[in-house]
């Protein structure tokens, strides 16, 4: 049980580190330091109690024996505070990767995917409207905000497409309600877990890095029973405070989650696999093939590119970029919040595409938001919460260089309470991504109660 045979009696255990193993009163005897010794003591206790439980149950199950055995498993919960990362399973590293970018705050699609010189739009936005001759050309009468010049070349390469007037089934101008509806993949009521969690359940097993939520918290669309890794960077993905822990201690920590059907059994095992993989990636370092702009969103995309190029089996990734709730100071193409945000977003997406290089053909990025904005500008040169929104799709497997889906227009009788009407259900957008890029055929299991119809933006 020791790393080496002691030649002298061990020192007494320091204060604050209680003995957990009845046969070894000095916890320092069990490890190279008190912290690791404590863990090994707890693991030894679990092993001993598991043997006692097996003996107690050897004569059959009675209420007394069941309670006796169940009580022995309680110490396993000691290690729960030490593990904060959930591990996941995925498929082959050669399979397509879906990256979901959430533009939080309600991006104004009419300032990004712009119906050029639309008389209704220009009349409703005399101060913040974009003249048609300033737009980057697309098709079907639409133009791209010039702040997205960095990704416009992808349009001509067939690596970029867009869908206007995308909406959730319920009109809600609440950020929380609209985001929750979209990320659950349902209507205002219904499914509890996220749509990507249900997708992962349909996909089957794979690697530990199958699903990644980039950032400190788990994306709502991944919430549910399917384990997922949440990480900000490869270097920061670790058991905090346990750098350099010895192999015997890692084995002891794993032991704490074995035995009596502990709910984190599989999660702990695969977390250790993920820690080992991330440790190897951190050791090798990473030099991107593109220069990323400053900002957290760009850093997050760089980490995702690193994971994709490492070939560790990533299939689904989520990343957020906030700041799109522009009630004031939305601005024009010369300056303002929209110009600033789009410049950052476009530069980061372009760097991501360049960094991936040929592997972009195997990656599909969807950029979506909870709702669009109202047609009319407000008194503060901004826009208020609306309905139909614009969705952009970049990467491989797409029918690029085209505008897809229905466009109801901006005439007064085409609006929905002053908003862009929801002419394309977001579940059809996401359903097509799930079907065509992730290989899931039962779309009804992902979006319960919805009759899926392909839009046709993917090959």
C-alpha positions as a Markdown table, in Angstrom:
| # | Residue | x | y | z |
|---|---|---|---|---|
| 1 | Unk | 0.0 | 0.0 | 0.0 |
| 2 | Unk | 3.1 | 2.3 | 0.1 |
| 3 | Unk | 5.2 | 3.8 | -2.6 |
| 4 | Unk | 8.4 | 2.5 | -0.9 |
| 5 | Unk | 9.2 | 0.4 | 2.2 |
| 6 | Unk | 9.7 | 2.8 | 5.2 |
| 7 | Unk | 12.9 | 2.3 | 7.3 |
| 8 | Unk | 11.5 | 4.2 | 10.2 |
| 9 | Unk | 8.1 | 4.8 | 11.8 |
| 10 | Unk | 6.2 | 7.4 | 9.8 |
| 11 | Unk | 5.5 | 10.8 | 11.3 |
| 12 | Unk | 2.1 | 11.4 | 12.8 |
| 13 | Unk | -0.7 | 12.6 | 10.5 |
| 14 | Unk | -0.9 | 16.4 | 10.3 |
| 15 | Unk | -3.9 | 18.1 | 11.9 |
| 16 | Unk | -6.9 | 18.3 | 9.6 |
| 17 | Unk | -6.4 | 15.0 | 7.8 |
| 18 | Unk | -8.5 | 12.4 | 9.7 |
| 19 | Unk | -7.8 | 8.7 | 9.5 |
| 20 | Unk | -10.3 | 6.9 | 7.3 |
| 21 | Unk | -8.8 | 3.4 | 7.4 |
| 22 | Unk | -9.2 | 1.6 | 10.8 |
| 23 | Unk | -6.1 | -0.5 | 10.3 |
| 24 | Unk | -3.9 | 2.4 | 9.4 |
| 25 | Unk | -4.2 | 5.2 | 12.0 |
| 26 | Unk | -1.4 | 7.3 | 10.4 |
| 27 | Unk | -2.8 | 8.5 | 7.1 |
| 28 | Unk | 0.7 | 9.7 | 6.0 |
| 29 | Unk | 1.7 | 6.0 | 5.8 |
| 30 | Unk | -0.5 | 5.5 | 2.8 |
| 31 | Unk | 0.8 | 8.1 | 0.4 |
| 32 | Unk | 3.6 | 10.5 | -0.5 |
| 33 | Unk | 1.7 | 13.4 | 1.0 |
| 34 | Unk | -1.3 | 13.8 | 3.4 |
| 35 | Unk | -3.8 | 14.7 | 0.7 |
| 36 | Unk | -3.1 | 11.6 | -1.5 |
| 37 | Unk | -2.8 | 9.5 | 1.6 |
| 38 | Unk | -6.3 | 10.5 | 2.6 |
| 39 | Unk | -7.7 | 9.5 | -0.8 |
| 40 | Unk | -5.9 | 6.2 | -0.7 |
| 41 | Unk | -7.3 | 5.6 | 2.8 |
| 42 | Unk | -10.8 | 6.3 | 1.6 |
| 43 | Unk | -10.3 | 3.9 | -1.3 |
| 44 | Unk | -9.0 | 1.2 | 0.9 |
| 45 | Unk | -12.1 | 1.6 | 3.1 |
| 46 | Unk | -14.3 | 1.2 | 0.1 |
| 47 | Unk | -12.5 | -1.9 | -1.0 |
| 48 | Unk | -12.8 | -3.4 | 2.5 |
| 49 | Unk | -16.5 | -2.6 | 2.7 |
| 50 | Unk | -17.2 | -4.0 | -0.7 |
| 51 | Unk | -15.7 | -7.3 | 0.4 |
| 52 | Unk | -17.9 | -7.2 | 3.6 |
| 53 | Unk | -20.9 | -6.4 | 1.5 |
| 54 | Unk | -20.3 | -9.3 | -0.8 |
| 55 | Unk | -20.0 | -11.5 | 2.3 |
| 56 | Unk | -23.2 | -10.1 | 3.8 |
| 57 | Unk | -25.2 | -10.7 | 0.6 |
| 58 | Unk | -23.7 | -14.1 | -0.1 |
| 59 | Unk | -26.6 | -15.9 | 1.6 |
| 60 | Unk | -29.3 | -14.1 | -0.4 |
| 61 | Unk | -31.0 | -10.7 | -0.2 |
| 62 | Unk | -32.9 | -9.8 | 3.0 |
| 63 | Unk | -34.0 | -6.4 | 4.2 |
| 64 | Unk | -31.3 | -6.4 | 6.9 |
| 65 | Unk | -28.6 | -7.5 | 4.5 |
| 66 | Unk | -29.6 | -5.0 | 1.9 |
| 67 | Unk | -29.5 | -2.1 | 4.5 |
| 68 | Unk | -26.2 | -3.4 | 5.8 |
| 69 | Unk | -24.7 | -3.5 | 2.3 |
| 70 | Unk | -26.2 | -0.2 | 1.2 |
| 71 | Unk | -24.8 | 1.6 | 4.2 |
| 72 | Unk | -21.2 | 0.6 | 3.2 |
| 73 | Unk | -21.5 | 2.5 | -0.1 |
| 74 | Unk | -22.0 | 5.9 | 1.5 |
| 75 | Unk | -18.3 | 6.7 | 1.7 |
| 76 | Unk | -18.1 | 6.6 | -2.1 |
| 77 | Unk | -19.7 | 10.0 | -2.1 |
| 78 | Unk | -16.6 | 11.5 | -0.5 |
| 79 | Unk | -15.0 | 11.9 | -3.8 |
| 80 | Unk | -17.9 | 13.6 | -5.5 |
| 81 | Unk | -16.6 | 17.1 | -4.7 |
| 82 | Unk | -13.3 | 16.2 | -6.5 |
| 83 | Unk | -14.7 | 15.6 | -9.9 |
| 84 | Unk | -16.5 | 18.5 | -11.7 |
| 85 | Unk | -16.1 | 17.4 | -15.3 |
| 86 | Unk | -18.6 | 15.1 | -17.0 |
| 87 | Unk | -17.1 | 12.7 | -19.6 |
| 88 | Unk | -18.7 | 11.6 | -22.8 |
| 89 | Unk | -18.6 | 9.1 | -25.6 |
| 90 | Unk | -18.7 | 9.7 | -29.4 |
| 91 | Unk | -17.9 | 8.2 | -32.7 |
| 92 | Unk | -15.0 | 8.0 | -35.2 |
| 93 | Unk | -12.7 | 11.0 | -35.4 |
| 94 | Unk | -13.3 | 10.8 | -39.2 |
| 95 | Unk | -17.0 | 11.5 | -38.9 |
| 96 | Unk | -18.5 | 15.0 | -39.5 |
| 97 | Unk | -18.3 | 17.6 | -36.8 |
| 98 | Unk | -21.2 | 20.0 | -35.9 |
| 99 | Unk | -20.3 | 23.2 | -34.2 |
| 100 | Unk | -23.2 | 25.2 | -32.8 |
| 101 | Unk | -22.6 | 28.9 | -32.3 |
| 102 | Unk | -25.2 | 30.6 | -30.2 |
| 103 | Unk | -25.5 | 34.4 | -30.8 |
| 104 | Unk | -27.0 | 35.3 | -27.5 |
| 105 | Unk | -29.1 | 38.4 | -27.1 |
| 106 | Unk | -31.2 | 38.3 | -30.3 |
| 107 | Unk | -29.1 | 39.3 | -33.3 |
| 108 | Unk | -30.8 | 41.6 | -35.8 |
| 109 | Unk | -30.9 | 39.6 | -38.9 |
| 110 | Unk | -32.1 | 42.6 | -41.0 |
| 111 | Unk | -28.7 | 44.3 | -40.3 |
| 112 | Unk | -26.7 | 41.2 | -41.3 |
| 113 | Unk | -28.6 | 39.3 | -44.0 |
| 114 | Unk | -30.1 | 42.4 | -45.6 |
| 115 | Unk | -32.9 | 42.6 | -48.2 |
| 116 | Unk | -31.1 | 45.1 | -50.4 |
| 117 | Unk | -32.9 | 48.5 | -50.9 |
| 118 | Unk | -36.2 | 47.1 | -49.6 |
| 119 | Unk | -38.5 | 50.1 | -49.4 |
| 120 | Unk | -40.2 | 48.9 | -46.2 |
| 121 | Unk | -36.9 | 48.4 | -44.5 |
| 122 | Unk | -35.4 | 51.7 | -45.5 |
| 123 | Unk | -38.5 | 53.6 | -44.4 |
| 124 | Unk | -38.6 | 51.8 | -41.1 |
| 125 | Unk | -34.8 | 52.4 | -40.4 |
| 126 | Unk | -33.9 | 55.9 | -41.7 |
| 127 | Unk | -30.9 | 56.1 | -39.4 |
| 128 | Unk | -29.5 | 52.6 | -39.1 |
| 129 | Unk | -30.5 | 51.1 | -42.5 |
| 130 | Unk | -27.7 | 49.9 | -44.8 |
| 131 | Unk | -27.9 | 51.2 | -48.4 |
| 132 | Unk | -28.0 | 48.4 | -51.0 |
| 133 | Unk | -24.8 | 49.7 | -52.7 |
| 134 | Unk | -22.9 | 49.2 | -49.5 |
| 135 | Unk | -23.8 | 45.5 | -49.1 |
| 136 | Unk | -21.7 | 42.5 | -50.2 |
| 137 | Unk | -23.6 | 40.7 | -52.9 |
| 138 | Unk | -25.4 | 37.4 | -52.1 |
| 139 | Unk | -28.5 | 36.3 | -54.1 |
| 140 | Unk | -32.3 | 36.5 | -54.1 |
| 141 | Unk | -32.1 | 40.3 | -53.5 |
| 142 | Unk | -30.1 | 39.9 | -50.3 |
| 143 | Unk | -26.7 | 41.4 | -49.4 |
| 144 | Unk | -24.2 | 40.8 | -46.5 |
| 145 | Unk | -23.3 | 43.5 | -44.0 |
| 146 | Unk | -19.8 | 44.7 | -45.1 |
| 147 | Unk | -18.5 | 44.2 | -41.5 |
| 148 | Unk | -18.6 | 40.4 | -42.4 |
| 149 | Unk | -16.2 | 40.9 | -45.3 |
| 150 | Unk | -13.8 | 38.4 | -43.8 |
| 151 | Unk | -16.2 | 35.5 | -44.4 |
| 152 | Unk | -17.7 | 36.7 | -47.7 |
| 153 | Unk | -15.1 | 34.8 | -49.8 |
| 154 | Unk | -16.6 | 31.6 | -48.4 |
| 155 | Unk | -19.8 | 32.4 | -50.1 |
| 156 | Unk | -18.2 | 32.2 | -53.5 |
| 157 | Unk | -16.4 | 29.0 | -52.5 |
| 158 | Unk | -19.7 | 27.3 | -51.7 |
| 159 | Unk | -18.8 | 27.2 | -48.0 |
| 160 | Unk | -21.3 | 29.7 | -46.7 |
| 161 | Unk | -25.1 | 29.8 | -46.8 |
| 162 | Unk | -27.9 | 31.6 | -45.0 |
| 163 | Unk | -31.6 | 31.1 | -44.0 |
| 164 | Unk | -33.8 | 34.1 | -43.2 |
| 165 | Unk | -37.0 | 34.3 | -41.1 |
| 166 | Unk | -36.1 | 31.4 | -38.8 |
| 167 | Unk | -38.2 | 31.1 | -35.7 |
| 168 | Unk | -39.2 | 29.0 | -32.7 |
| 169 | Unk | -42.9 | 27.8 | -32.8 |
| 170 | Unk | -43.9 | 30.3 | -30.1 |
| 171 | Unk | -43.6 | 34.0 | -30.3 |
| 172 | Unk | -41.8 | 35.1 | -27.2 |
| 173 | Unk | -39.8 | 38.3 | -26.8 |
| 174 | Unk | -38.2 | 37.0 | -23.6 |
| 175 | Unk | -34.6 | 36.1 | -24.0 |
| 176 | Unk | -34.9 | 33.4 | -21.4 |
| 177 | Unk | -38.0 | 31.8 | -22.8 |
| 178 | Unk | -36.9 | 32.0 | -26.4 |
| 179 | Unk | -33.4 | 30.6 | -25.7 |
| 180 | Unk | -34.9 | 27.8 | -23.5 |
| 181 | Unk | -37.4 | 26.8 | -26.2 |
| 182 | Unk | -34.7 | 26.7 | -28.9 |
| 183 | Unk | -32.1 | 24.9 | -26.9 |
| 184 | Unk | -34.6 | 22.3 | -25.6 |
| 185 | Unk | -35.7 | 21.7 | -29.2 |
| 186 | Unk | -39.4 | 22.0 | -28.4 |
| 187 | Unk | -42.2 | 24.4 | -28.1 |
| 188 | Unk | -43.0 | 26.3 | -24.9 |
| 189 | Unk | -43.8 | 23.0 | -23.2 |
| 190 | Unk | -42.5 | 19.5 | -23.7 |
| 191 | Unk | -39.0 | 18.1 | -23.8 |
| 192 | Unk | -36.8 | 18.9 | -20.8 |
| 193 | Unk | -33.3 | 17.9 | -21.9 |
| 194 | Unk | -31.5 | 19.7 | -24.7 |
| 195 | Unk | -31.9 | 18.8 | -28.4 |
| 196 | Unk | -28.2 | 17.9 | -28.7 |
| 197 | Unk | -28.4 | 15.6 | -25.6 |
| 198 | Unk | -31.2 | 13.6 | -27.4 |
| 199 | Unk | -29.1 | 13.7 | -30.6 |
| 200 | Unk | -26.1 | 12.2 | -28.7 |
| 201 | Unk | -28.4 | 9.4 | -27.3 |
| 202 | Unk | -29.3 | 8.5 | -30.9 |
| 203 | Unk | -25.7 | 8.5 | -32.2 |
| 204 | Unk | -24.3 | 5.7 | -30.1 |
| 205 | Unk | -20.9 | 5.3 | -28.5 |
| 206 | Unk | -17.6 | 6.8 | -29.5 |
| 207 | Unk | -14.7 | 8.7 | -27.9 |
| 208 | Unk | -14.4 | 10.6 | -24.7 |
| 209 | Unk | -14.2 | 13.9 | -26.6 |
| 210 | Unk | -17.4 | 13.2 | -28.6 |
| 211 | Unk | -19.2 | 16.3 | -27.2 |
| 212 | Unk | -17.6 | 19.5 | -26.0 |
| 213 | Unk | -19.2 | 22.6 | -24.5 |
| 214 | Unk | -16.6 | 25.3 | -24.9 |
| 215 | Unk | -16.6 | 27.5 | -21.9 |
| 216 | Unk | -17.0 | 27.3 | -18.1 |
| 217 | Unk | -20.6 | 26.1 | -18.1 |
| 218 | Unk | -22.6 | 23.4 | -20.0 |
| 219 | Unk | -24.6 | 24.6 | -22.9 |
| 220 | Unk | -28.4 | 24.2 | -22.3 |
| 221 | Unk | -28.7 | 22.3 | -25.6 |
| 222 | Unk | -26.4 | 19.6 | -24.2 |
| 223 | Unk | -28.1 | 19.3 | -20.8 |
| 224 | Unk | -29.5 | 15.8 | -20.0 |
| 225 | Unk | -28.3 | 12.3 | -19.4 |
| 226 | Unk | -25.6 | 12.2 | -22.0 |
| 227 | Unk | -22.2 | 13.0 | -20.5 |
| 228 | Unk | -20.4 | 16.0 | -22.0 |
| 229 | Unk | -17.1 | 17.7 | -21.5 |
| 230 | Unk | -17.1 | 21.4 | -20.6 |
| 231 | Unk | -13.7 | 23.1 | -21.0 |
| 232 | Unk | -12.3 | 26.6 | -21.6 |
| 233 | Unk | -8.9 | 25.4 | -22.9 |
| 234 | Unk | -6.9 | 22.2 | -23.0 |
| 235 | Unk | -4.4 | 23.5 | -20.5 |
| 236 | Unk | -7.1 | 24.3 | -18.0 |
| 237 | Unk | -8.9 | 21.0 | -18.3 |
| 238 | Unk | -7.8 | 19.2 | -15.1 |
| 239 | Unk | -8.8 | 18.2 | -11.6 |
| 240 | Unk | -8.2 | 21.6 | -9.9 |
| 241 | Unk | -5.5 | 21.3 | -7.3 |
| 242 | Unk | -4.4 | 17.8 | -8.3 |
| 243 | Unk | -1.7 | 18.4 | -10.8 |
| 244 | Unk | 1.0 | 15.6 | -10.6 |
| 245 | Unk | -1.1 | 13.2 | -8.6 |
| 246 | Unk | 0.6 | 9.8 | -8.4 |
| 247 | Unk | -0.8 | 6.8 | -10.3 |
| 248 | Unk | -1.7 | 4.9 | -7.2 |
| 249 | Unk | -3.8 | 7.9 | -6.0 |
| 250 | Unk | -5.6 | 8.1 | -9.4 |
| 251 | Unk | -6.4 | 4.4 | -9.0 |
| 252 | Unk | -7.7 | 5.1 | -5.5 |
| 253 | Unk | -9.8 | 7.9 | -6.7 |
| 254 | Unk | -11.4 | 5.7 | -9.4 |
| 255 | Unk | -12.1 | 3.1 | -6.7 |
| 256 | Unk | -14.2 | 5.6 | -4.8 |
| 257 | Unk | -16.7 | 5.4 | -7.6 |
| 258 | Unk | -16.9 | 1.6 | -7.9 |
| 259 | Unk | -19.1 | -0.9 | -6.2 |
| 260 | Unk | -22.6 | -0.1 | -5.3 |
| 261 | Unk | -24.0 | 1.3 | -8.6 |
| 262 | Unk | -22.5 | 4.7 | -8.0 |
| 263 | Unk | -24.1 | 7.2 | -10.5 |
| 264 | Unk | -20.7 | 8.6 | -11.5 |
| 265 | Unk | -19.0 | 5.2 | -12.1 |
| 266 | Unk | -18.7 | 5.6 | -15.9 |
| 267 | Unk | -18.2 | 9.4 | -15.8 |
| 268 | Unk | -15.2 | 9.1 | -13.5 |
| 269 | Unk | -13.6 | 6.4 | -15.7 |
| 270 | Unk | -14.0 | 8.4 | -18.9 |
| 271 | Unk | -13.0 | 11.7 | -17.1 |
| 272 | Unk | -9.6 | 10.1 | -16.4 |
| 273 | Unk | -9.3 | 9.2 | -20.0 |
| 274 | Unk | -10.1 | 12.7 | -21.0 |
| 275 | Unk | -7.6 | 14.1 | -18.5 |
| 276 | Unk | -5.0 | 11.8 | -20.0 |
| 277 | Unk | -5.8 | 12.9 | -23.6 |
| 278 | Unk | -5.9 | 16.6 | -22.7 |
| 279 | Unk | -2.6 | 16.2 | -20.9 |
| 280 | Unk | -1.0 | 14.8 | -24.0 |
| 281 | Unk | -2.5 | 17.7 | -26.2 |
| 282 | Unk | -1.2 | 20.3 | -23.7 |
| 283 | Unk | 2.2 | 18.8 | -23.8 |
| 284 | Unk | 2.5 | 18.9 | -27.5 |
| 285 | Unk | 1.2 | 22.5 | -27.7 |
| 286 | Unk | -0.6 | 24.1 | -30.6 |
| 287 | Unk | 0.4 | 26.5 | -33.3 |
| 288 | Unk | -2.7 | 27.6 | -35.3 |
| 289 | Unk | -2.6 | 27.9 | -39.1 |
| 290 | Unk | -4.3 | 31.3 | -38.9 |
| 291 | Unk | -4.1 | 34.5 | -36.9 |
| 292 | Unk | -7.1 | 34.8 | -34.6 |
| 293 | Unk | -8.4 | 38.1 | -33.5 |
| 294 | Unk | -8.5 | 39.1 | -29.8 |
| 295 | Unk | -11.5 | 38.1 | -27.7 |
| 296 | Unk | -13.0 | 35.1 | -25.9 |
| 297 | Unk | -15.0 | 33.9 | -28.9 |
| 298 | Unk | -11.9 | 33.7 | -31.1 |
| 299 | Unk | -10.0 | 31.9 | -28.3 |
| 300 | Unk | -12.8 | 29.4 | -28.0 |
| 301 | Unk | -12.9 | 28.7 | -31.7 |
| 302 | Unk | -9.1 | 28.2 | -31.7 |
| 303 | Unk | -9.5 | 25.6 | -28.9 |
| 304 | Unk | -12.2 | 23.8 | -30.9 |
| 305 | Unk | -10.0 | 23.8 | -34.0 |
| 306 | Unk | -7.2 | 22.3 | -31.9 |
| 307 | Unk | -9.4 | 19.5 | -30.7 |
| 308 | Unk | -10.8 | 18.8 | -34.2 |
| 309 | Unk | -7.3 | 18.7 | -35.8 |
| 310 | Unk | -6.1 | 16.4 | -33.0 |
| 311 | Unk | -8.5 | 13.7 | -34.2 |
| 312 | Unk | -9.8 | 12.7 | -30.8 |
| 313 | Unk | -13.3 | 12.0 | -32.1 |
| 314 | Unk | -15.2 | 15.3 | -31.6 |
| 315 | Unk | -18.7 | 15.2 | -33.1 |
| 316 | Unk | -20.6 | 18.0 | -31.5 |
| 317 | Unk | -19.4 | 21.3 | -30.0 |
| 318 | Unk | -21.2 | 24.4 | -28.6 |
| 319 | Unk | -19.8 | 27.9 | -28.2 |
| 320 | Unk | -21.5 | 31.2 | -27.3 |
| 321 | Unk | -20.9 | 34.8 | -28.3 |
| 322 | Unk | -23.1 | 37.3 | -26.5 |
| 323 | Unk | -23.7 | 41.0 | -26.9 |
| 324 | Unk | -26.4 | 41.1 | -29.6 |
| 325 | Unk | -29.1 | 42.8 | -27.5 |
| 326 | Unk | -28.9 | 46.2 | -29.2 |
| 327 | Unk | -31.7 | 48.4 | -27.9 |
| 328 | Unk | -29.4 | 51.5 | -28.2 |
| 329 | Unk | -26.5 | 52.5 | -30.3 |
| 330 | Unk | -26.8 | 49.8 | -32.9 |
| 331 | Unk | -25.1 | 52.1 | -35.3 |
| 332 | Unk | -24.3 | 52.0 | -39.0 |
| 333 | Unk | -21.7 | 50.4 | -41.2 |
| 334 | Unk | -19.3 | 53.2 | -40.1 |
| 335 | Unk | -19.5 | 52.4 | -36.4 |
| 336 | Unk | -21.6 | 51.3 | -33.5 |
| 337 | Unk | -22.3 | 48.0 | -31.6 |
| 338 | Unk | -23.4 | 46.0 | -34.7 |
| 339 | Unk | -20.4 | 46.9 | -36.7 |
| 340 | Unk | -18.1 | 46.1 | -33.8 |
| 341 | Unk | -19.7 | 42.7 | -33.0 |
| 342 | Unk | -19.9 | 41.6 | -36.7 |
| 343 | Unk | -16.3 | 42.5 | -37.3 |
| 344 | Unk | -15.2 | 40.4 | -34.3 |
| 345 | Unk | -17.5 | 37.5 | -35.2 |
| 346 | Unk | -16.5 | 37.5 | -38.9 |
| 347 | Unk | -12.8 | 37.7 | -38.2 |
| 348 | Unk | -13.0 | 34.8 | -35.7 |
| 349 | Unk | -15.1 | 32.6 | -38.1 |
| 350 | Unk | -12.7 | 33.3 | -41.0 |
| 351 | Unk | -9.7 | 32.4 | -38.9 |
| 352 | Unk | -11.4 | 29.2 | -37.8 |
| 353 | Unk | -12.0 | 28.3 | -41.4 |
| 354 | Unk | -8.4 | 29.0 | -42.4 |
| 355 | Unk | -7.0 | 27.2 | -39.4 |
| 356 | Unk | -9.0 | 24.0 | -40.2 |
| 357 | Unk | -7.9 | 24.2 | -43.8 |
| 358 | Unk | -9.0 | 21.0 | -45.8 |
| 359 | Unk | -10.6 | 19.7 | -42.6 |
| 360 | Unk | -13.3 | 22.4 | -43.0 |
| 361 | Unk | -14.9 | 20.0 | -45.4 |
| 362 | Unk | -15.6 | 17.8 | -42.5 |
| 363 | Unk | -16.9 | 20.5 | -40.2 |
| 364 | Unk | -20.3 | 22.3 | -40.3 |
| 365 | Unk | -20.8 | 25.4 | -38.3 |
| 366 | Unk | -24.3 | 26.8 | -37.6 |
| 367 | Unk | -24.7 | 30.3 | -36.1 |
| 368 | Unk | -28.1 | 30.9 | -34.6 |
| 369 | Unk | -29.9 | 33.3 | -32.2 |
| 370 | Unk | -33.0 | 33.2 | -30.1 |
| 371 | Unk | -35.0 | 35.7 | -32.1 |
| 372 | Unk | -34.5 | 38.6 | -34.6 |
| 373 | Unk | -35.4 | 42.3 | -34.0 |
| 374 | Unk | -38.4 | 44.4 | -34.9 |
| 375 | Unk | -38.6 | 46.0 | -38.4 |
| 376 | Unk | -38.7 | 49.6 | -37.1 |
| 377 | Unk | -35.8 | 51.2 | -35.3 |
| 378 | Unk | -36.6 | 52.7 | -31.9 |
| 379 | Unk | -36.0 | 56.2 | -30.6 |
| 380 | Unk | -32.5 | 55.2 | -29.3 |
| 381 | Unk | -31.2 | 54.2 | -32.8 |
| 382 | Unk | -31.5 | 50.6 | -31.8 |
| 383 | Unk | -34.0 | 47.8 | -32.3 |
| 384 | Unk | -36.3 | 45.9 | -29.9 |
| 385 | Unk | -37.0 | 42.2 | -29.6 |
| 386 | Unk | -38.7 | 40.7 | -32.6 |
| 387 | Unk | -39.3 | 37.2 | -34.1 |
| 388 | Unk | -37.9 | 35.8 | -37.3 |
| 389 | Unk | -34.1 | 35.6 | -37.3 |
| 390 | Unk | -31.2 | 34.9 | -39.7 |
| 391 | Unk | -29.2 | 31.7 | -39.5 |
| 392 | Unk | -25.8 | 31.2 | -41.1 |
| 393 | Unk | -24.2 | 27.9 | -41.9 |
| 394 | Unk | -20.5 | 27.6 | -42.8 |
| 395 | Unk | -18.2 | 24.7 | -43.8 |
| 396 | Unk | -18.6 | 21.4 | -45.4 |
| 397 | Unk | -21.6 | 19.5 | -46.7 |
| 398 | Unk | -23.7 | 22.5 | -47.6 |
| 399 | Unk | -25.4 | 23.9 | -50.7 |
| 400 | Unk | -23.4 | 27.1 | -50.3 |
| 401 | Unk | -23.6 | 30.4 | -52.2 |
| 402 | Unk | -27.4 | 30.4 | -51.9 |
| 403 | Unk | -30.1 | 31.7 | -49.7 |
| 404 | Unk | -32.4 | 28.9 | -48.6 |
| 405 | Unk | -35.8 | 28.7 | -47.1 |
| 406 | Unk | -38.9 | 30.9 | -47.3 |
| 407 | Unk | -38.8 | 34.6 | -47.3 |
| 408 | Unk | -42.1 | 36.3 | -46.5 |
| 409 | Unk | -40.9 | 39.9 | -47.2 |
| 410 | Unk | -41.4 | 43.0 | -45.2 |
| 411 | Unk | -44.7 | 44.4 | -46.5 |
| 412 | Unk | -47.1 | 45.3 | -43.7 |
| 413 | Unk | -49.4 | 42.4 | -44.4 |
| 414 | Unk | -46.5 | 40.0 | -44.3 |
| 415 | Unk | -45.3 | 41.0 | -40.9 |
| 416 | Unk | -46.2 | 39.3 | -37.6 |
| 417 | Unk | -47.1 | 41.9 | -35.1 |
| 418 | Unk | -44.5 | 44.2 | -36.6 |
| 419 | Unk | -41.9 | 41.5 | -36.7 |
| 420 | Unk | -40.3 | 39.5 | -39.5 |
| 421 | Unk | -42.6 | 36.5 | -39.7 |
| 422 | Unk | -41.3 | 33.0 | -38.7 |
| 423 | Unk | -41.4 | 31.4 | -42.2 |
| 424 | Unk | -38.8 | 28.7 | -41.4 |
| 425 | Unk | -39.1 | 26.5 | -38.3 |
| 426 | Unk | -35.8 | 26.3 | -36.6 |
| 427 | Unk | -36.4 | 22.5 | -35.9 |
| 428 | Unk | -36.2 | 22.0 | -39.7 |
| 429 | Unk | -32.9 | 23.8 | -39.8 |
| 430 | Unk | -31.4 | 21.8 | -36.9 |
| 431 | Unk | -33.1 | 18.6 | -38.0 |
| 432 | Unk | -31.4 | 18.8 | -41.4 |
| 433 | Unk | -28.0 | 19.2 | -39.6 |
| 434 | Unk | -28.7 | 16.2 | -37.4 |
| 435 | Unk | -29.9 | 14.1 | -40.3 |
| 436 | Unk | -27.3 | 15.0 | -42.9 |
| 437 | Unk | -24.2 | 15.7 | -40.9 |
| 438 | Unk | -24.6 | 13.5 | -37.8 |
| 439 | Unk | -26.4 | 10.5 | -39.4 |
| 440 | Unk | -29.5 | 10.5 | -37.1 |
| 441 | Unk | -32.5 | 9.3 | -39.0 |
| 442 | Unk | -35.2 | 9.4 | -36.3 |
| 443 | Unk | -35.7 | 13.2 | -36.2 |
| 444 | Unk | -38.9 | 12.7 | -34.3 |
| 445 | Unk | -36.9 | 11.5 | -31.3 |
| 446 | Unk | -34.9 | 14.8 | -31.4 |
| 447 | Unk | -37.8 | 17.2 | -31.9 |
| 448 | Unk | -40.9 | 15.4 | -30.4 |
| 449 | Unk | -44.2 | 16.5 | -31.8 |
| 450 | Unk | -42.7 | 18.2 | -34.8 |
| 451 | Unk | -43.2 | 17.1 | -38.5 |
| 452 | Unk | -39.8 | 17.5 | -39.9 |
| 453 | Unk | -39.4 | 19.0 | -43.4 |
| 454 | Unk | -36.0 | 19.4 | -45.1 |
| 455 | Unk | -35.1 | 22.9 | -46.2 |
| 456 | Unk | -32.4 | 21.7 | -48.6 |
| 457 | Unk | -29.4 | 23.8 | -47.5 |
| 458 | Unk | -27.2 | 20.6 | -47.0 |
| 459 | Unk | -26.1 | 18.2 | -49.6 |
